[in-house]
Amino acid sequence: MFNVMKTSDIQKNGPTKVLLYAHHGFGKTYQCRFYQKRYGKGLILSGEAGLKSIEDVDIDYLPFSSWDGRIVKDSADRLAIREADPSKGDYSFRSIMQMMQSEEFKKQGYNWVAVDSLTELSERLLEWLEYKHQDNKNGFEKWGDYGRLMLGSLKWIRDLPIHVLVTCLAMEEQDANDVTQYWPLVKGKSVAKHIPALFDHVLCGVRITEKDQKGMPKVRRYVATDEVSGWHGKVRDPLNRLKPYEEVSDITELLARMSMDDAEFGKANKKEEE
């Protein structure tokens, strides 16, 4: 049987693969609330203690405190590893990845997964590699392993058959023309600049505080969806539904807009105008 598929089905029905990076205060973790509302049951892989913004909604999560075991110092003041103990709520990112390959995990019926955040994961991976390479005088090997493991794990997460959201802090860098460029905040500049290429959608969160007519502070949130103002956004948006800058708090609205057919898009625009 020769069954061909339509590329249009990828845009309409395929799971979304999103990297969202922004400075503190944009609401990166808060996006998990919107993912749960739009897509249903999800799982957060949390490397931070910052889940307070979504504590009023029931979203499953697993906290990771290391890449593959906590790094400690032994009696000789050398780096040593203490294996994670899931029975005590102590997980490593690698052990979670292994769990996610099990039949038990597949039976949970998750529709999306979020890694919150990539910045923390980068720190944990480098800590583990410091232990692995503590006797290695060739520093290039450590950074080679770092790039391979970081990019490899992200590709694995990205290729899950569900919606994927990866959050990350933003870092600033001055280019040769003294223009500020904004990139994902992870260790290793070459890795940071490679990461956006792994995702279908790279969204850059910008938070602006203004004053209203009464002089009171007002927060406005924008999302860069293209290469604008030093941000390196991109979207797979063949129908050009999105503007380079969108004022929006819920990024799933942008994802939904890109998957609409013409009739749905026209109806949504009409509703906004009303």
N, C-alpha and C positions, 0 to 999 in steps of 0.2 A: 504494500500500500504506500503510495507516494503522497504524503500530506505536506503541502507547503503552508507556510505561515505568512502572515501579513505584517510588514514593518509597522503599519499603523496601529496594530494591536499592542506593540511594545509601548507606544506613547500613552495609549488609553488605559491599558490594564496591567502593565508591568509595575513591579514595586519600585519605589523611588529610592535613590541613593544620594544622600545629602550630607555635605560638610557645611556646618555653620560656624563661622568664627567671628568674634567680636570682643570688644573690651568688657571689663567688669561692668555689670549693671544693665546690660542689654536685655537679659532674660533668656539666656541660652537654655538653662535647665527647665525654665518655665514652658518651653516648647513641648516638653513631654506631656503636659496637660492637654495641649491641642492634638497631639498625636493620638492620645488615648481616646479623645472625643471623636475624632474623625475615622480612625482606623481600628479601634477596638483594643483588645488585650495586647499589652506590650511588656517589654522587659528593659530595665535600665541597668547597665553595667557602670557602677558609680565609683569613681576614684576620688571623690570629694565628699566632704561632710555637708555639702550645700544643697540638700534636698528639702529645706524648709519651705521653699516657695511652692512646693507641690504636695505638702504633707496632708492636705485636706482631700486629696484624691487617692483612690486605691490603685496604685501602680506597682507591679512586682519589681523588685530590684535585687541585685547582688553587688555587695561592695568588694572592690579589690584593693588590697593594701600593699601589693607587691607584684612584680612581674612573674616570679616563680619561686617565692619564698622570701621571708624577711631577711635583710642583711644586718648582721650584728657583728660585734667584735668578740673574739675569743679571749682566753686568759693570756695569750701571747700578743694581744693587741692586733691580731690579724683579722681581716674580714672573714666572716663565716656565714653560713646560711641556715636559717631556721624554717623548716617547711611549714607551709600554710596548713591550718587545721580547720576545714570546713565545718566540723562538728561544733566548733566554738565560734562560728560566724567569721572565720578568718580565711579569706579566699585570695588566691593569686589570679592574675589575669589569665595565665596559661591554664590553670586548672578549670577556670570557667569555660574557656574555649573547648577544653576536652569534654566537659559536661554537655556543652551545646551540640556536640556531635552524637550524643546518645539517643537511643529510641525514646527514653523517658522524656527527654527535653522536647523532642518532636511532637510528643503526645500532648504537650501543654497548650498547643494551638496559638502560639504568639503570632501576631500580625506585624509587629515591628520590634526593633531593638535599637536602643540608643547607647552610645559610649559617651559618658560624661565624666571627665573630659579627656581629650587627646593630650592636653598639656600635662596632666597628671600621669597618664600612661607613659609618656616620654620620660618623665622623671624616674618612674619606677623601673623602666627598662634600663636606663643608664646606670642606676644604682646596682642592678643585678650584673651588668656587664663589668662594672668596676670590680666586683667580686671575682667574676670569671677570669678577668685579665690582670689581676693584681700582681702576678709574677711575670707578666708579659711586657717587655720593654718596647715592643712595637705597637705604638698607639694607633697606627693606621688599622690594625686588625680589629681593635675594639670598635672603632667607628664604622668599619666595614660591616661588622656583625650588627651594629645598631641599625644601620640603614636597611639591611636585609630583613631583620626581624620586625622592625617597625612597619615597613612597607608591605611585607608579607602578611602580617597579621591584619593590617587594614584591608588588603585585598580579600582575605578570607571573610572578614566581617561584611565587606561590601557585597560579596557574591552570595550571601545568604538569600534564600528565595522569599524574603519578606522586606518590608520597608526598613531602611537603615538611616539613622541620624547619628552623626558624629559631631560633637561640639568641641570647640577649642578657643582658647584665649587668642587675642591678636597681639602681634608685636610690631613695633615701628622700626623702619630701617631707612636711612638716607641713601639715595642712589648717587651715581656719579654727577648728576645735575642738581644735587642737593634738594631733590623732591622726596617727600615722605612716602614710602611704600609700606603697605600693611600686609603681613603674612601670618599664617598660623604659627602660634607660639609653641614650638617644639625644639628640642635640642638638635643642633646641626642645621646650618642654613640650607645646604643642598637638599636635605630631606624635607625641610619646611616648604621649599619651592616645588618639590616633586609631588607632595601630597594632594594639592588641588586637582592634579591630572587624573587621580584615581576615581574621582566622583563625577556623576552625571551633572549634579547641581552643586555649585559652590555659592553659598549665600553669605554676605558680609553684613553683620548687624551694626548699625550706627545709632547711637542714642544722643539726642540733642535736648538740652534744657533751655527753655525760653521763658519769658515772662508774659502772662496774659495781660489784658487791659487793666486789671486791678493790681498789677505788679507781683502777682503770685507766680511761683515757678510752675512750669508746665513741661512735661516730658513728652517728646515725640520720638517715635522709633521708625527708622528707615532701614530698608534692606537693599544693598547694592547687588544687582544681578548680572553685572557686566564689569569690564575693566574701567572703572571710573574713580577719580580722585585718589588714586594710589591703592585702591582696593582691587582685589583680583577675583571678582565674581564671575560666574558663568552659569548658564542654564541651557538644557536641551529643550529649546522652545521654537520648533520649526514654524509655528503659526504666529510667532511674534506677539504673544499675549501680554508679555511683561515689558515694562519700561526699565531703563537702566537703574533707576531709583524708584522704589515703591515704598510708600508710607504704610506700614502694616506691622502689627504685633504678632500675628499668627502666620508663620511661614507655610502652614498646610493650606492656607487660602491660595497662596501662589502656586503650590503644587497642583491643587484642584483646578485652578484656572487654566493651567497649561494642558490638562487632559480633557478639557471640555470640547465637545463638537461645536459647530457654528451656532446651532440653535440654542444650546445650553449657555454658550458665552454671551449671545445676544440677550437672553433672558436675564442673566446675572447682571449685565451692564444696565439693563432697564430698571432692575430692582434697586441698584445703587443710585441711579439718577432720581428715583422717586423718594 
